[in-house]
Amino acid sequence: MSTRPSLNRAKVLAAAALVAASSLANAGPCDIYASGNTPCVAAHGTTRALYSHYSGPLYQVSRGSDGSTKDITPMSAGGVANAASQDSFCAGTTCLITIIYDQSGNGNHLTQAPPGGAARGPNGNGYDYLASAIGAPVTLGGHKAYGVFISPFTGYRNNEAKLTATGDGAQGMYAVLDGTHHNRACCFDYGNAETNSLDTGNGHMEAIYFGSGDGNRGTGAGNGPWIMADLENGLFSGFSHDNNDGDPSMTSRFVTAVVKGKPGRWAIRGGDGASGQLSTFYDGRRPDGGYDPMKKEGAIILGIGGDNSNWAQGTFYEGVMTSGYPGDDTENKVQADIVAARYATTSLTSGPKLHAGYSISLRATTACCRGSYVAHSGSDVQIQDVTSSSGDDLKRRASWTVRAGLGNGACFSFESNDSPGSFIRHANYALRLDRNDGGKLFAEDATFCPQISLNGQGTSLRSWSYPTRYWRHYRSVMHIASNGGPFVFDAATLFNDDVSFMVSDGWA
């Protein structure tokens, strides 16, 4: 059973009673949970308020130009995030999401995940990366907002959360996710995890997992992605350690994912986050092998595993954790509220328009290099001086045919004019020219989203799969670079100029 003092549960229920007593005519998800006697103990949403009365900060952004921060709030109590205030604050520079605030009042905010027991990415201090503030734009009821785009090595955590379930205590969770953004790596999670960022054994986690599985036990029907539970040392789709054909692949653009557990029982539910109702994919016994009773520790994670396994990708819009085991009827009402929020897609690009099928060339705008164009020499992508008197071979190597994005058709890919079938892609943070192998990873690595240039001249091209990183020339070599990141080519000096390119008709 839970090791939390019973007084904590009493305080949560007393607060919930006040909410439940009020009108639910304009209820948010946490108002609905409170009315079902399973109040939210943590509520995270960068797109909207999750209580009808909430008008406090949803998240904080930090801009690359001067390190200043700004809290982004709803446009009105209970409303959609004020994306316009973020866009104004971040204009002409880059921005990262530094805090995802807990709306429950318990202070369970999510911040940059610290080092853990699993292998980590190349971030010099061992901390996970922070997410781009502009990587996941959507609309809710026609109003623009931003989600949290998790690239590999990105993650958020709170190892000192309050009132979350511990031991075998009951809890519920839901999250609204992007059903098209996922991979097979461990682990795109949201929920309850270890308080020391280490793998402390089976049953020490209970978190929502979304993805195509990592080969560690659970799968569902079809090829994925699936809603499953990360219970530590295993992704589970049901009681079986292997497969649950009742857990379907979830490929809708917006997915509502639900996992809940109590002594001796747990369940997975899910549905389309833009329409329809929830379905139950599993409801039954805990798995064997140390998962009954559970030994939950009560930390909160987003985008990573309990031991900071941080190779996964996914997009998070909103989610909560509750005290107590919510009933299906309560969750169905929450789903109806999510559908009523009217999540929809919006443009991933801005600035001068690119047109698929056109041949273009891209000229550097940094003072040193205004006669240099993005070109390739073999598989290496560089900037090279090109003039009208240059040879035809160089002109072809400095010309690119614009294609619809291989990994996301809302953005673009760039095919070599002199080597048809080969595209610019990133690998180990360098830009390369490689033949399209038809794989998912290549397609995503070769997809880039143009935006208004950071220096006001032309276009900047950010990686779709790593949206904190932009095409940058550094010592004539092309990279995907972040503003002030850990590598030498991430240097903040001249960043805005080095990532801005003038687009013209192709030399060839």
C-alpha positions, 0 to 999 in steps of 0.5 A, a space after each residue: 500500500 502507499 507509504 504516503 501519510 493518510 493525512 496527505 490523501 485527506 488534504 487532497 480530497 478536501 481540496 477536491 471537494 471544494 472544486 467538485 462543489 462548484 459548477 462543472 459547466 465549464 469544467 477542465 480535466 482536473 475539475 472532472 477528476 475532482 468531481 469523481 473523487 480522484 483529484 489531480 496531484 500534478 497537471 501539466 499542459 503547455 497548450 491550455 489550462 487544465 482547471 476552469 479557474 486556472 490562470 497561472 503560468 503554464 510553462 516558462 521559456 528562455 531565449 537564446 539572445 540574452 538568457 531572459 525568461 518569460 512565463 506563458 499563461 492562458 489567454 484567460 482563466 481556463 483557456 488556451 496558452 497565449 502563444 502570441 506572447 511567446 512569439 513576441 518574446 522569442 522573435 529574432 532568436 531561439 527559445 527553449 522550454 525551461 519549466 513546465 508548471 504544475 497547475 495543481 498547486 502542489 508545486 510538481 513542476 517539471 524541469 531539465 532532467 538530471 543525469 541518471 543511470 542510463 547512457 546519456 547523450 552528448 550534453 556536456 554536464 550530463 543533463 538532458 536537453 531542453 525542448 524547443 519552444 516552437 517545435 510542436 505548434 498546434 491550434 485549440 479551437 482555432 487558437 495557436 499553442 505549442 506542445 513539447 517536442 521531445 527529440 532523443 536526449 531531451 527530458 524533464 523530471 521532478 524527483 521531489 514530487 508531492 502527493 503522488 502515489 508511492 508503493 502500491 498506492 492507486 493513481 491515474 494518468 492521461 496524456 495527449 500525444 502526437 500519434 505520428 511522432 515516435 520511435 522504438 527507442 527507450 522510453 517516451 514516458 509520462 508518469 511515476 518513476 524513481 526518485 534517484 534517476 536509477 533503475 531500482 527494480 521491477 515495479 518501481 515505475 508506473 508511467 504511460 509509454 507511447 511508441 513502437 516498443 523497444 523489444 523489451 516485452 510488450 507489444 500490441 496489435 499491428 506495427 505500433 505505435 502503442 499505448 503501454 505502461 512502463 513498469 520498469 524493466 519492461 513495457 507492458 501491454 497487459 498481463 502477458 510479458 509479450 503481446 496483447 492483441 487487444 492493444 491496437 496501433 494508435 496512428 491518429 494525429 492526436 492520441 489520448 493515452 490512459 494508464 491507471 493502477 491500484 492494488 492487484 489491478 491496472 488498465 490501459 485505455 486510449 482514443 483519438 484525441 480529436 474525436 470519439 470516445 475512449 476504449 479499454 485495451 487492458 483491464 486486469 491483473 498485474 504482471 508476474 515477476 515483481 509487479 504485484 505489489 507495486 513499489 512506486 516511488 513518486 517522481 514524475 518524468 516526461 520523455 525519458 525512462 525511470 533511469 533517464 533512458 533518453 533515446 526516445 522521441 514523441 510530442 506531449 501536449 497535456 497530461 495529469 496524474 491523480 490521487 486514487 483510481 479514476 472510474 471509466 466514467 470520469 475518464 470518459 468525461 475527460 476525453 469529451 473535454 479533450 475532444 471539445 478543446 478541438 486540437 488541430 494541426 497548423 503550419 510548421 513553416 514561416 517566412 519566404 515560401 518554398 515550392 516543391 519541385 523548384 530548383 534553388 540555391 542558398 547563399 550565406 548572409 554572414 559578412 565573411 561569406 556573402 558569395 558562398 552557397 550551400 554545396 556538396 563535395 562528395 558526401 560533405 555539405 559545405 559553403 563554397 564560393 559560386 559566381 556566374 563564371 563558375 563551372 557547370 559542375 560546381 553550379 550543379 553541386 550548389 543547386 537543390 530541388 525542393 521536395 515535400 518533406 520525406 519525414 513530414 510533408 508539412 516541411 521540406 527535403 532537398 534533393 541534389 541536382 547533380 545526384 538525383 535520389 540523394 538528399 541533404 540529411 543530418 548525421 552526427 550533427 553534420 549535414 551530409 549528402 546521402 542516397 535515400 534508403 527509404 527508412 524512417 530515420 533517413 526520412 526524418 533526418 532529411 526533413 527541415 522546416 523553413 522559418 523567418 530567418 533569425 537575422 532578418 535576411 532570407 530563411 533559416 532551416 531548422 531540423 524537423 526531428 531536432 527543432 532546437 538545431 538549424 542549418 549552420 555554416 561553421 568554418 565553411 562546414 554545414 552542421 545542425 547547430 543549437 544556439 549556445 549548445 555543447 559543441 564548438 559549432 554551437 557557439 552563440 557568436 554570429 549564430 543568427 547570421 550563420 543560420 540565415 540564408 538567402 534563397 534564389 533560383 538554382 544555379 542549375 
